């Protein structure tokens, strides 16, 4: 859907804003979707998050988020790459 709309409107670049823990998988996903198109993909983490890359392992919530995200990345690599 995003691809169809972007190509119809002749978009040449997209900025994807997502949670800090999802940026890598979001980048992989959007690059895969647009791999045959001339669309530049940028993924940036939202500023409205308490996640901090320098101490995420100190809180249970972000520790769980990061572990879950690595599991999802592993699945993504197996299924799509």
PyMOL commands that place a pseudoatom at each C-alpha (Angstrom):
pseudoatom trace, name=CA, resn=UNK, resi=1, chain=A, elem=C, hetatm=0, pos=[0.000, 0.000, 0.000]
pseudoatom trace, name=CA, resn=UNK, resi=2, chain=A, elem=C, hetatm=0, pos=[2.757, 2.486, 0.926]
pseudoatom trace, name=CA, resn=UNK, resi=3, chain=A, elem=C, hetatm=0, pos=[4.699, 1.421, -2.154]
pseudoatom trace, name=CA, resn=UNK, resi=4, chain=A, elem=C, hetatm=0, pos=[1.699, 1.846, -4.463]
pseudoatom trace, name=CA, resn=UNK, resi=5, chain=A, elem=C, hetatm=0, pos=[0.891, 5.314, -3.137]
pseudoatom trace, name=CA, resn=UNK, resi=6, chain=A, elem=C, hetatm=0, pos=[4.544, 6.381, -3.205]
pseudoatom trace, name=CA, resn=UNK, resi=7, chain=A, elem=C, hetatm=0, pos=[5.078, 5.257, -6.778]
pseudoatom trace, name=CA, resn=UNK, resi=8, chain=A, elem=C, hetatm=0, pos=[1.802, 6.789, -7.928]
pseudoatom trace, name=CA, resn=UNK, resi=9, chain=A, elem=C, hetatm=0, pos=[2.862, 10.137, -6.451]
pseudoatom trace, name=CA, resn=UNK, resi=10, chain=A, elem=C, hetatm=0, pos=[6.409, 9.738, -7.809]
pseudoatom trace, name=CA, resn=UNK, resi=11, chain=A, elem=C, hetatm=0, pos=[7.970, 9.928, -4.359]
pseudoatom trace, name=CA, resn=UNK, resi=12, chain=A, elem=C, hetatm=0, pos=[11.769, 9.723, -4.472]
pseudoatom trace, name=CA, resn=UNK, resi=13, chain=A, elem=C, hetatm=0, pos=[12.458, 9.451, -0.741]
pseudoatom trace, name=CA, resn=UNK, resi=14, chain=A, elem=C, hetatm=0, pos=[10.705, 8.371, 2.430]
pseudoatom trace, name=CA, resn=UNK, resi=15, chain=A, elem=C, hetatm=0, pos=[11.479, 9.076, 6.056]
pseudoatom trace, name=CA, resn=UNK, resi=16, chain=A, elem=C, hetatm=0, pos=[10.148, 6.339, 8.310]
pseudoatom trace, name=CA, resn=UNK, resi=17, chain=A, elem=C, hetatm=0, pos=[9.809, 7.278, 11.984]
pseudoatom trace, name=CA, resn=UNK, resi=18, chain=A, elem=C, hetatm=0, pos=[9.476, 4.365, 14.367]
pseudoatom trace, name=CA, resn=UNK, resi=19, chain=A, elem=C, hetatm=0, pos=[10.365, 3.279, 17.863]
pseudoatom trace, name=CA, resn=UNK, resi=20, chain=A, elem=C, hetatm=0, pos=[14.097, 2.990, 18.543]
pseudoatom trace, name=CA, resn=UNK, resi=21, chain=A, elem=C, hetatm=0, pos=[14.007, -0.782, 18.876]
pseudoatom trace, name=CA, resn=UNK, resi=22, chain=A, elem=C, hetatm=0, pos=[12.276, -1.235, 15.497]
pseudoatom trace, name=CA, resn=UNK, resi=23, chain=A, elem=C, hetatm=0, pos=[14.509, 0.910, 13.297]
pseudoatom trace, name=CA, resn=UNK, resi=24, chain=A, elem=C, hetatm=0, pos=[16.684, -1.880, 11.896]
pseudoatom trace, name=CA, resn=UNK, resi=25, chain=A, elem=C, hetatm=0, pos=[13.782, -4.145, 10.949]
pseudoatom trace, name=CA, resn=UNK, resi=26, chain=A, elem=C, hetatm=0, pos=[11.809, -1.209, 9.555]
pseudoatom trace, name=CA, resn=UNK, resi=27, chain=A, elem=C, hetatm=0, pos=[14.796, -0.271, 7.375]
pseudoatom trace, name=CA, resn=UNK, resi=28, chain=A, elem=C, hetatm=0, pos=[15.154, -3.854, 6.139]
pseudoatom trace, name=CA, resn=UNK, resi=29, chain=A, elem=C, hetatm=0, pos=[11.439, -4.099, 5.409]
pseudoatom trace, name=CA, resn=UNK, resi=30, chain=A, elem=C, hetatm=0, pos=[11.124, -0.829, 3.502]
pseudoatom trace, name=CA, resn=UNK, resi=31, chain=A, elem=C, hetatm=0, pos=[14.327, -1.438, 1.563]
pseudoatom trace, name=CA, resn=UNK, resi=32, chain=A, elem=C, hetatm=0, pos=[12.996, -4.842, 0.544]
pseudoatom trace, name=CA, resn=UNK, resi=33, chain=A, elem=C, hetatm=0, pos=[9.639, -3.376, -0.523]
pseudoatom trace, name=CA, resn=UNK, resi=34, chain=A, elem=C, hetatm=0, pos=[11.310, -0.637, -2.590]
pseudoatom trace, name=CA, resn=UNK, resi=35, chain=A, elem=C, hetatm=0, pos=[14.350, -2.620, -3.766]
pseudoatom trace, name=CA, resn=UNK, resi=36, chain=A, elem=C, hetatm=0, pos=[13.442, -2.325, -7.469]
pseudoatom trace, name=CA, resn=UNK, resi=37, chain=A, elem=C, hetatm=0, pos=[12.365, 1.303, -7.268]
pseudoatom trace, name=CA, resn=UNK, resi=38, chain=A, elem=C, hetatm=0, pos=[14.386, 4.474, -7.142]
pseudoatom trace, name=CA, resn=UNK, resi=39, chain=A, elem=C, hetatm=0, pos=[13.162, 5.488, -3.673]
pseudoatom trace, name=CA, resn=UNK, resi=40, chain=A, elem=C, hetatm=0, pos=[15.604, 6.452, -0.943]
pseudoatom trace, name=CA, resn=UNK, resi=41, chain=A, elem=C, hetatm=0, pos=[14.621, 5.105, 2.483]
pseudoatom trace, name=CA, resn=UNK, resi=42, chain=A, elem=C, hetatm=0, pos=[15.632, 6.759, 5.751]
pseudoatom trace, name=CA, resn=UNK, resi=43, chain=A, elem=C, hetatm=0, pos=[14.566, 5.320, 9.087]
pseudoatom trace, name=CA, resn=UNK, resi=44, chain=A, elem=C, hetatm=0, pos=[14.891, 7.378, 12.240]
pseudoatom trace, name=CA, resn=UNK, resi=45, chain=A, elem=C, hetatm=0, pos=[13.851, 6.639, 15.815]
pseudoatom trace, name=CA, resn=UNK, resi=46, chain=A, elem=C, hetatm=0, pos=[11.202, 8.790, 17.390]
pseudoatom trace, name=CA, resn=UNK, resi=47, chain=A, elem=C, hetatm=0, pos=[12.354, 11.321, 19.935]
pseudoatom trace, name=CA, resn=UNK, resi=48, chain=A, elem=C, hetatm=0, pos=[9.269, 10.544, 22.031]
pseudoatom trace, name=CA, resn=UNK, resi=49, chain=A, elem=C, hetatm=0, pos=[10.666, 7.428, 23.641]
pseudoatom trace, name=CA, resn=UNK, resi=50, chain=A, elem=C, hetatm=0, pos=[12.388, 6.725, 26.925]
pseudoatom trace, name=CA, resn=UNK, resi=51, chain=A, elem=C, hetatm=0, pos=[14.597, 4.127, 25.241]
pseudoatom trace, name=CA, resn=UNK, resi=52, chain=A, elem=C, hetatm=0, pos=[18.293, 4.951, 25.551]
pseudoatom trace, name=CA, resn=UNK, resi=53, chain=A, elem=C, hetatm=0, pos=[20.924, 2.963, 23.648]
pseudoatom trace, name=CA, resn=UNK, resi=54, chain=A, elem=C, hetatm=0, pos=[23.450, 3.500, 26.421]
pseudoatom trace, name=CA, resn=UNK, resi=55, chain=A, elem=C, hetatm=0, pos=[21.387, 1.833, 29.183]
pseudoatom trace, name=CA, resn=UNK, resi=56, chain=A, elem=C, hetatm=0, pos=[18.470, -0.148, 27.720]
pseudoatom trace, name=CA, resn=UNK, resi=57, chain=A, elem=C, hetatm=0, pos=[19.509, -3.327, 29.548]
pseudoatom trace, name=CA, resn=UNK, resi=58, chain=A, elem=C, hetatm=0, pos=[18.874, -1.694, 32.920]
pseudoatom trace, name=CA, resn=UNK, resi=59, chain=A, elem=C, hetatm=0, pos=[15.082, -1.817, 32.596]
pseudoatom trace, name=CA, resn=UNK, resi=60, chain=A, elem=C, hetatm=0, pos=[12.990, -4.948, 32.187]
pseudoatom trace, name=CA, resn=UNK, resi=61, chain=A, elem=C, hetatm=0, pos=[10.745, -3.343, 29.588]
pseudoatom trace, name=CA, resn=UNK, resi=62, chain=A, elem=C, hetatm=0, pos=[13.533, -2.399, 27.188]
pseudoatom trace, name=CA, resn=UNK, resi=63, chain=A, elem=C, hetatm=0, pos=[15.472, -5.574, 27.848]
pseudoatom trace, name=CA, resn=UNK, resi=64, chain=A, elem=C, hetatm=0, pos=[12.387, -7.528, 26.760]
pseudoatom trace, name=CA, resn=UNK, resi=65, chain=A, elem=C, hetatm=0, pos=[11.843, -5.205, 23.781]
pseudoatom trace, name=CA, resn=UNK, resi=66, chain=A, elem=C, hetatm=0, pos=[15.395, -5.676, 22.525]
pseudoatom trace, name=CA, resn=UNK, resi=67, chain=A, elem=C, hetatm=0, pos=[15.345, -9.454, 22.975]
pseudoatom trace, name=CA, resn=UNK, resi=68, chain=A, elem=C, hetatm=0, pos=[12.003, -9.689, 21.177]
pseudoatom trace, name=CA, resn=UNK, resi=69, chain=A, elem=C, hetatm=0, pos=[13.248, -7.456, 18.375]
pseudoatom trace, name=CA, resn=UNK, resi=70, chain=A, elem=C, hetatm=0, pos=[16.310, -9.667, 17.842]
pseudoatom trace, name=CA, resn=UNK, resi=71, chain=A, elem=C, hetatm=0, pos=[14.005, -12.681, 17.632]
pseudoatom trace, name=CA, resn=UNK, resi=72, chain=A, elem=C, hetatm=0, pos=[11.935, -10.866, 15.013]
pseudoatom trace, name=CA, resn=UNK, resi=73, chain=A, elem=C, hetatm=0, pos=[15.078, -9.905, 13.096]
pseudoatom trace, name=CA, resn=UNK, resi=74, chain=A, elem=C, hetatm=0, pos=[16.211, -13.520, 13.092]
pseudoatom trace, name=CA, resn=UNK, resi=75, chain=A, elem=C, hetatm=0, pos=[12.829, -14.597, 11.725]
pseudoatom trace, name=CA, resn=UNK, resi=76, chain=A, elem=C, hetatm=0, pos=[12.941, -11.810, 9.131]
pseudoatom trace, name=CA, resn=UNK, resi=77, chain=A, elem=C, hetatm=0, pos=[16.366, -12.924, 7.880]
pseudoatom trace, name=CA, resn=UNK, resi=78, chain=A, elem=C, hetatm=0, pos=[15.230, -16.535, 7.582]
pseudoatom trace, name=CA, resn=UNK, resi=79, chain=A, elem=C, hetatm=0, pos=[11.970, -15.716, 5.821]
pseudoatom trace, name=CA, resn=UNK, resi=80, chain=A, elem=C, hetatm=0, pos=[12.870, -12.794, 3.545]
pseudoatom trace, name=CA, resn=UNK, resi=81, chain=A, elem=C, hetatm=0, pos=[16.616, -12.666, 2.924]
for i in range(1, 81): cmd.bond("trace and resi %d" % i, "trace and resi %d" % (i + 1))
show_as sticks, trace
zoom trace
